[in-house]
């Protein structure tokens, strides 16, 4: 396999494993780190970050769609959630890398209308630090 195909596979694997129902969390990334046949750790890290952030954005939009569907059903609910958004931003930053719980928290962040730029930044930090942890451990 050509090197770029392997990194595309890593990006797709990171994207799929971060969606709402992840089967495994970063299997390709852990495998590539374990066998140490790749010298471009920064390229691996970049591909994993892009895949995880894109899947997090999909989860956020899913939460927004749930909010939109709920407001259509319950038209009298138009509350602004300020404090839960701050707590959700902290939860996204700390727990977004956990396989199933992280995806649910990302959907909740979209439901609570967390700012998309804050959300992307916190998801990026969460997966960046978890990836660095994996790089140093393996």
C-alpha positions as CSV (number, residue, x, y, z in Angstrom):
1,X,0.0,0.0,0.0
2,X,1.2,3.5,-0.8
3,X,2.0,5.7,2.2
4,X,-0.9,8.2,1.4
5,X,-3.4,5.4,1.2
6,X,-2.4,4.3,4.7
7,X,-2.9,7.9,6.0
8,X,-6.2,8.1,4.2
9,X,-7.2,4.9,5.9
10,X,-6.1,6.4,9.3
11,X,-8.3,9.5,8.6
12,X,-11.3,7.4,7.7
13,X,-10.8,5.1,10.6
14,X,-10.6,8.0,13.0
15,X,-13.7,9.6,11.5
16,X,-15.8,6.4,11.8
17,X,-14.6,5.5,15.2
18,X,-15.5,8.9,16.6
19,X,-19.1,9.0,15.3
20,X,-22.1,8.3,17.5
21,X,-21.7,4.6,17.8
22,X,-18.0,3.8,17.7
23,X,-17.0,0.2,17.2
24,X,-13.4,0.8,18.2
25,X,-11.5,3.9,19.1
26,X,-8.5,4.5,16.8
27,X,-7.6,1.0,16.0
28,X,-5.5,2.0,13.0
29,X,-3.7,4.7,14.9
30,X,-2.8,2.3,17.7
31,X,-1.7,-0.3,15.3
32,X,0.5,2.1,13.3
33,X,2.1,3.2,16.6
34,X,2.6,-0.3,17.8
35,X,4.5,-1.5,14.8
36,X,6.6,1.7,14.5
37,X,7.1,1.3,10.8
38,X,6.2,4.9,10.2
39,X,8.6,7.8,10.8
40,X,6.0,10.5,10.2
41,X,4.3,10.6,13.5
42,X,3.2,14.2,12.9
43,X,1.4,13.1,9.7
44,X,-0.3,10.3,11.7
45,X,-1.3,12.8,14.4
46,X,-2.6,15.3,11.8
47,X,-4.7,12.6,10.0
48,X,-6.2,11.5,13.3
49,X,-6.9,15.0,14.4
50,X,-8.7,15.9,11.2
51,X,-10.8,12.7,11.2
52,X,-11.8,13.1,14.9
53,X,-12.6,16.8,14.5
54,X,-14.8,16.1,11.4
55,X,-16.7,13.4,13.2
56,X,-17.1,15.6,16.2
57,X,-18.6,18.3,14.0
58,X,-21.0,15.7,12.5
59,X,-22.0,14.8,16.1
60,X,-22.5,18.4,16.9
61,X,-24.8,18.9,13.9
62,X,-26.7,15.8,15.0
63,X,-27.3,17.4,18.3
64,X,-28.5,20.6,16.6
65,X,-30.9,18.6,14.5
66,X,-32.3,17.0,17.6
67,X,-32.8,20.4,19.1
68,X,-34.5,21.7,16.0
69,X,-36.8,18.7,15.9
70,X,-37.6,19.2,19.6
71,X,-38.4,22.9,19.1
72,X,-40.8,22.0,16.3
73,X,-42.5,19.5,18.6
74,X,-42.5,21.8,21.7
75,X,-42.9,25.3,20.4
76,X,-43.0,26.9,23.9
77,X,-39.4,25.9,24.8
78,X,-37.1,28.7,23.7
79,X,-34.7,28.9,26.6
80,X,-31.1,29.9,26.4
81,X,-28.7,27.5,28.2
82,X,-25.7,29.5,29.4
83,X,-24.4,27.6,32.5
84,X,-24.9,24.1,30.9
85,X,-23.0,25.3,27.8
86,X,-20.0,26.3,30.0
87,X,-20.1,22.9,31.8
88,X,-20.6,21.1,28.4
89,X,-17.5,22.9,27.0
90,X,-15.5,21.6,29.9
91,X,-17.0,18.1,29.6
92,X,-16.2,18.1,25.8
93,X,-12.6,19.1,26.5
94,X,-12.1,16.5,29.3
95,X,-14.2,13.5,28.1
96,X,-14.5,13.8,24.3
97,X,-11.8,11.1,23.7
98,X,-13.6,8.4,25.6
99,X,-15.2,6.0,23.1
100,X,-18.9,6.0,23.7
101,X,-19.4,8.7,26.3
102,X,-17.4,11.3,24.2
103,X,-19.8,10.9,21.3
104,X,-22.8,11.4,23.5
105,X,-21.2,14.5,25.1
106,X,-20.6,15.9,21.6
107,X,-24.2,15.4,20.6
108,X,-25.3,17.1,23.9
109,X,-23.0,20.0,23.1
110,X,-24.8,20.5,19.8
111,X,-28.2,20.2,21.6
112,X,-27.2,22.9,24.1
113,X,-26.1,25.1,21.2
114,X,-22.5,25.3,22.2
115,X,-20.5,27.7,19.9
116,X,-19.1,25.7,17.0
117,X,-15.7,27.4,17.2
118,X,-15.4,26.6,21.0
119,X,-16.6,23.1,20.3
120,X,-14.0,22.5,17.5
121,X,-11.2,23.9,19.7
122,X,-12.1,21.7,22.7
123,X,-12.6,18.6,20.6
124,X,-9.2,19.2,19.0
125,X,-7.5,19.7,22.3
126,X,-9.1,16.5,23.7
127,X,-8.0,14.3,20.9
128,X,-4.6,15.9,20.6
129,X,-3.8,15.2,24.2
130,X,-5.1,11.7,24.1
131,X,-3.1,11.0,20.9
132,X,0.0,12.4,22.5
133,X,-0.6,10.2,25.5
134,X,-0.8,7.2,23.1
135,X,2.4,8.2,21.3
136,X,4.4,8.4,24.5
137,X,2.9,5.3,26.0
138,X,3.3,2.9,23.0
